[in-house]
Amino acid sequence: MMRLHTIAKLVLASALLCASGIVPGTHLRAEPALDRVLSGVQVSHQKNCTALSIGFNFRVRYLNHFPALRGQELRIMLRPIDLAQASAEVLSRREAVRAPETKFAHIRAIDFEAGDAAGPFLSLQFDEPVNYEVSQGKDFQSIVVKLFGKNAPSSCPARFAAQGAIGSWSTTVTAAEPGGVSGVSVRKGHAANGTATNDQKQRAAALMDEGRGALKKGDLGKAIAKFSEILKLPETESSPEAQELLGLARQRGKQLAQAQAEYEDYLVRYPAGEGADRVRQRLAGVATASGGGQQTDLKTPKLARDKPDDGTQNWTVSGSAAQSYIRDDSFRTLRDPSLPVDPNEDLEKRETHQNEILSSLDAVATWRGNGVKSKLRFSGTEEHAFDSDEGELIGISALYLDTAVRDWNLEGVVGRQTRNTGGVLGRFDGGVFSYTGVQPIRINAVVGSPVQRRRDEPFLDDKLFYGLSVDIGSFSGFDATLFAIEQRDRSILDRQAIGAELRYLDSEKSAFATVDYDVHFQELNAAILTGSWKLAGDTLVHGTYDYRKSPYLSTWTALQGQTSHTLYDLLKEKTLAEVEDLAVDRTASFTSASIGFSRPLSATYQVSADATVTNFTGTPASGGIAATAGTGNEYFYSAQIIGNSVLASDDLLIAGLRFADLDTSNYYAIDLSARYPVMDSLKVSPHLLLGYRTGDATNLIEYSIMPSVLFNYYVQRDLSLELEVGARWTDLNENSVQETSTDLFFTIGYRYDFYADGSIPSPSRVAPYGAGGPK
């Protein structure tokens, strides 16, 4: 086993080093990096809309968004499901990804904000007010936004590849219906979930007879009504023909756009159906009649293709380059009446926490042709700290090559990447290899080494994991993942787990559940259930139960608090059984439960509230390490109201109240923020947080005031400037000791987005000399 482990590690390391150019022995450092939370944006261009899938490096749960239907700035509230990964990834208040070109709206910026007291949110800013829909991504690692521009929302069956991959040619449906909170593609007016009963099947057959008769007589209105009624029922044997004839009825009625939408949707749903060839011919006729002027690929559904695979090699390069200067200073005054006065003591202490220039690059290159699609992703930073002797801190968050081969139904992703499914816990160096055989089953094999910090070189801790997972679905809105995974530190078993994930989505409900069980330690590592439900009046309720080990149980956890730096050093002092007992002792349990809701009061205002209870068990004393106390139950409550276009067109005003009943203190806060458009290219975002904290055990009283203002200036399409200035004043009294502190922070920077594409004709398609080619 040891020999196989060593060979596997050497082979994988060689592949990683060749792909990334990382030389063994080079110390890669990273604080902070551009690619921490947002992993990228996928685009699906449709006839009636543009759909975006905004990906995250950990799983997230959609809570609500505002304004509800239309606005110039869209704010999407969300919560991380993977708490440990989220706390490791969120290293700054604000992040951004390049805003892609879209047909129906010009996006100025896509930002992730982590510093808001109400919780993290995603913000999209547009040139002008647009209509949109927002939904949970099907993989629970993305948010889907459909843009309709000035048009009213309509059917938009967007399709995207799986998170973190370019996907095979058969992609995953991740779009939602108008007003929905979930990610199943359901055509407008269709109730496509559930299993048809015998009565519904008989009704569909009767409606088909009536619809065919009406179509034959030329009564197109009646035929459209009958076929549409069939498609509102759950899927039956009549559904494919009903959709084909619905498209034909609309085509004969000169409703060409609706006919084209039905034909395209048919080819997505039934690409190998009995009528697929007929539908392709009719779709070609509609495209010609509508004067689109573009050739239609009749063999591949429009929604499932990017560009025709005719031997031409298509490529794109896109990304963002950013640079910021960050400064953070604090001034502290401490007075303790119980101590004698020192006339030489400097009562006011000054400290510089951050004084640096941060340069970031996030880039993606894709190319496609001859049945092969590939994507190369790089994200990293250089940090120049003026007050540090560490020199330049260089870090790589992502560097991987993703390739899919259509004819083989294979896909492989090799390099530094992030994965939060199939038992993998975040960022790692390694490979994921997937095979899609009989639909709807996808088999995934993974091998790699976990990455604790972005500065780490591959296999820094001699850890190697390998595992298998199977993705199954979707069935009536359900899909699932089963996995088994094992991790070793050379020959020592570190983690051995099995588990499952279950996801459900429809137009009103979403749910995610996962279980991770360590079969070696015979301990439950995680059991999570989260979901949301849209009720009448657009009221959305959501809830979560979360139990997990903190950190996840592994033999490596035994090193906490020890002088040994490796398990092999620790095994010189203790037996393996003693080391595993230490690992169990050093692993605490964290439990939380929450419930909340949001509801629009009008087109201008929305209200939301939530309550959460948490419990942290602490750890016992063992191995020379003192015990850590648990917290008991701690309670958190919040409520907020948000308004749009209150003082000016397309402004945002937010007021929130927070209360925390903690183990040793109580905390109260008032949170006020706004985003005000001074002019079309300049927006100002003031923020004020007022806090008050008390503690009975130590007579604690603390007051805090935190004002800040953020300026965003959009110079042109691809260039934006940012300036933020803020302060925090705190006055703390505890057991007669008085501490007054002032923090001042300042950030100024720019971001430049770039994009290029092109094509290289296949050699077989280039005209030879003497046959119309160059002379």
ABEGO torsion letter per residue (X at the ends): XAAAAAAAAAAAAAAAAAAAGBBBGBBBBBOBBABAABAEBBBBBBAABBBBBBBBABBBBBABBOBAABEABBBBBBBBABAAAAAAABABABBBBBBBBBAABBBABBBBBAABAAEBBBBBBBABBBBBBBBBBAAGABBBBBBAEABBBBBBBBBBBBBGBAEBABBBBABBBBGBABABBBBBGBBABEBBBAAAAAAAAAAAAAAAAAAAAGBAAAAAAAAAAAAABBBBAAAAAAAAAAAAAAAAAGBAAAAAAAAAAAAAABAABAAAAAAAAAAAAAAAAAGAGBBBBAABBAAABABBBAGBBBBBBBEBBBBBBBBBBBBBBBBBAABBBBAABBABBBBBABBBBBBBBBBBBBBBEGGBBBBBBBBBBBBBBAABAAEBBBBBABBBBBBBBAAAGBBBBBEBBBBABGGBBEBBBEBBBBBBBBOBBBBBBBBEBBBABAABBBGAAGBBBBBBBBBBOBBGGBBBBBBBBBBBBEABBABBBBBBBBBBBBAABBBBBBBBBBAAAGBBABBBBBBBBBBBGGBBBBBBBBBBBOBBBBAAAAABGBABABAAAAAAABBAAAAAAAAAAABBBBBBBBBBBBBBABAABBBBBBBBBBBBAEBBBBGGBBBBBBAEBBBBBBBBBBBBGAABBGBBBBBBBBBBBBAABBBBBBBBBBBBBABAABBBBBBBBBBBBBBAAAGBBBBBBBBBBBBBBBABAABBBBBBBBBBBBBBBBGGBBBBBBBBBBBBBBBBBBBBBBBBBBAAABBBBGAGBBX
